Amino acid sequence: MSTTPTLANATTGGPALGYPGDLADSTPHVIDTVQNESATAIDFCVPVCPGTLAGAVKPVANDTDAALCMGISMRDPTVLNASTGGVVNYPQYKELGLMKVGRIYAIAAEDVRDGDQVLIISAAAQAQATCFASSKGGVAGSGRVALKGAIWRAYPGASATITAGTVGIIEIINQNLGRTTT
């Protein structure tokens, strides 16, 4: 005879909130389908910038790329990259979901607070656990570029501080104006 699950006997597995790159909740969101044009694979839950082709993206590699960030790559555990021994990421020419508006789970590279501006650490922007910081850890500037229209959100009822290396929520409202030259 099986036991009916209750709060008293339920067990948990995995991260406390969710996995980096997963949708955080059911608030309105916009997820575009784009293609990785770069030979460098794109990990889950990292910032990406426009590629040279329409509908294509590439990983953020420097401050200039970070300033053009289009959104955050979504998680899809069914995508296997055979060229890297089965690592789960988006290899060159693979399509991926790109969160442009909404709330997404992400790992804080340093301690951040609920409501802090999200900063992209451009030197570490290709690694899921080291790419997102906040204004709490230092102001935007060289190597720390603001993700326009994005703030950190703590899980309701949790501490307002999200500890480095743990999962928090990034809320994006997409204030990227695109290229500003003619």
C-alpha positions as CSV (number, residue, x, y, z in Angstrom):
1,M,0.0,0.0,0.0
2,S,1.5,3.4,-1.0
3,T,1.6,6.4,1.2
4,T,-0.2,9.6,0.0
5,P,2.3,12.4,-0.4
6,T,2.0,15.2,2.1
7,L,4.2,18.1,3.1
8,A,5.4,15.9,6.0
9,N,6.6,13.0,3.9
10,A,7.5,14.7,0.6
11,T,11.1,14.5,-0.6
12,T,12.8,17.0,-2.9
13,G,15.5,16.5,-5.5
14,G,17.5,18.8,-7.6
15,P,17.9,22.5,-7.0
16,A,15.6,24.3,-4.5
17,L,13.9,26.4,-7.2
18,G,14.6,25.0,-10.7
19,Y,17.3,24.4,-13.2
20,P,19.2,27.2,-14.8
21,G,17.5,28.1,-18.1
22,D,14.1,26.9,-17.2
23,L,11.0,29.1,-17.1
24,A,10.6,30.4,-13.5
25,D,6.8,30.8,-13.5
26,S,3.8,31.4,-15.8
27,T,4.1,35.2,-16.1
28,P,3.8,36.4,-19.7
29,H,7.0,35.6,-21.6
30,V,8.5,35.8,-25.1
31,I,10.8,33.0,-26.2
32,D,12.2,33.3,-29.7
33,T,13.7,30.4,-31.7
34,V,17.2,31.4,-32.9
35,Q,20.2,29.5,-34.3
36,N,23.8,29.4,-32.9
37,E,26.0,30.5,-35.8
38,S,29.2,30.2,-33.8
39,A,31.6,27.3,-33.7
40,T,31.5,27.9,-29.9
41,A,28.7,26.0,-28.3
42,I,26.1,27.9,-26.3
43,D,25.4,26.6,-22.8
44,F,22.0,26.8,-21.1
45,C,21.2,30.0,-19.3
46,V,23.9,32.3,-20.7
47,P,23.5,35.7,-22.5
48,V,23.7,35.7,-26.3
49,C,24.1,38.5,-28.8
50,P,23.2,38.9,-32.4
51,G,25.1,36.9,-35.0
52,T,25.9,38.1,-38.5
53,L,22.9,36.3,-40.1
54,A,19.2,37.0,-39.6
55,G,17.8,34.9,-36.8
56,A,21.3,33.8,-35.7
57,V,23.0,34.4,-32.4
58,K,26.5,33.9,-30.9
59,P,27.9,33.7,-27.4
60,V,28.9,36.9,-25.6
61,A,32.7,37.2,-25.8
62,N,33.4,40.8,-24.7
63,D,31.8,44.0,-23.4
64,T,30.6,45.1,-26.9
65,D,28.7,41.8,-27.3
66,A,27.3,42.0,-23.8
67,A,25.9,45.5,-24.5
68,L,23.9,44.0,-27.4
69,C,22.6,41.0,-25.4
70,M,19.3,39.8,-26.9
71,G,18.3,37.5,-24.1
72,I,19.2,34.3,-22.2
73,S,19.4,30.8,-23.7
74,M,16.7,28.4,-22.5
75,R,17.4,24.9,-21.1
76,D,16.6,21.9,-23.3
77,P,18.0,18.7,-21.9
78,T,17.1,16.7,-25.0
79,V,19.8,18.5,-27.0
80,L,23.0,16.4,-27.0
81,N,26.2,17.7,-28.6
82,A,27.9,14.6,-29.9
83,S,31.1,16.5,-30.8
84,T,31.8,17.2,-27.1
85,G,31.2,13.7,-25.7
86,G,27.5,14.1,-25.0
87,V,27.6,17.5,-23.3
88,V,24.2,19.0,-23.3
89,N,24.4,22.5,-25.0
90,Y,23.7,24.1,-28.3
91,P,26.5,23.4,-30.9
92,Q,27.0,25.4,-34.1
93,Y,23.8,25.6,-36.3
94,K,21.6,24.2,-33.6
95,E,18.3,26.0,-32.9
96,L,17.6,27.2,-29.3
97,G,15.0,29.0,-27.3
98,L,15.9,32.5,-26.4
99,M,14.2,34.2,-23.4
100,K,13.6,37.8,-24.3
101,V,10.8,38.7,-21.9
102,G,9.8,36.8,-18.7
103,R,11.4,35.1,-15.7
104,I,14.1,32.5,-16.0
105,Y,16.1,30.5,-13.4
106,A,19.8,31.5,-13.3
107,I,22.8,30.9,-11.1
108,A,24.2,34.0,-9.3
109,A,28.0,34.3,-9.8
110,E,28.2,36.4,-6.6
111,D,25.8,37.4,-3.8
112,V,22.9,39.4,-5.3
113,R,19.8,40.9,-3.9
114,D,16.1,40.9,-4.9
115,G,15.6,43.9,-7.2
116,D,19.3,44.4,-8.1
117,Q,20.2,45.2,-11.7
118,V,21.6,42.1,-13.6
119,L,25.1,42.5,-14.8
120,I,26.8,40.3,-17.4
121,I,30.4,39.4,-16.5
122,S,31.7,39.5,-20.0
123,A,34.9,37.5,-19.4
124,A,32.8,34.6,-18.0
125,A,29.7,35.0,-20.1
126,Q,29.9,31.6,-21.7
127,A,29.7,29.7,-18.4
128,Q,26.3,29.3,-16.7
129,A,27.6,29.6,-13.1
130,T,29.8,32.6,-13.6
131,C,28.0,34.9,-16.1
132,F,25.5,36.8,-14.1
133,A,26.3,39.3,-11.3
134,S,24.6,42.4,-9.9
135,S,25.1,45.9,-8.8
136,K,25.5,44.6,-5.2
137,G,28.9,43.2,-6.2
138,G,30.1,46.2,-8.1
139,V,28.9,48.8,-10.5
140,A,28.5,48.4,-14.3
141,G,31.7,49.2,-16.2
142,S,34.5,47.4,-18.0
143,G,33.9,43.7,-17.7
144,R,30.5,44.1,-15.9
145,V,27.8,45.2,-18.5
146,A,24.2,45.8,-17.5
147,L,21.6,43.5,-19.1
148,K,19.1,46.1,-20.1
149,G,15.7,45.7,-18.5
150,A,16.7,42.8,-16.2
151,I,16.6,42.5,-12.5
152,W,17.2,39.7,-9.9
153,R,14.2,38.3,-8.1
154,A,14.3,36.1,-5.0
155,Y,11.8,33.4,-4.6
156,P,8.7,34.7,-2.7
157,G,9.1,34.1,1.0
158,A,12.9,33.4,0.8
159,S,15.8,35.7,1.8
160,A,16.2,38.8,-0.2
161,T,19.8,37.8,-0.8
162,I,20.6,35.1,-3.3
163,T,23.9,33.6,-2.4
164,A,26.7,33.1,-4.9
165,G,26.5,29.7,-6.7
166,T,22.7,29.3,-6.0
167,V,19.7,29.6,-8.2
168,G,17.7,32.8,-8.4
169,I,15.3,34.3,-10.9
170,I,16.2,36.9,-13.5
171,E,13.2,39.0,-14.7
172,I,13.7,40.4,-18.2
173,I,11.5,43.1,-19.8
174,N,13.7,43.5,-23.0
175,Q,14.8,47.1,-23.2
176,N,17.4,46.3,-25.8
177,L,17.0,48.9,-28.6
178,G,19.1,46.9,-31.1
179,R,21.7,48.5,-33.3
180,T,21.7,52.3,-33.1
181,T,23.7,53.0,-36.2
182,T,22.3,53.5,-39.7
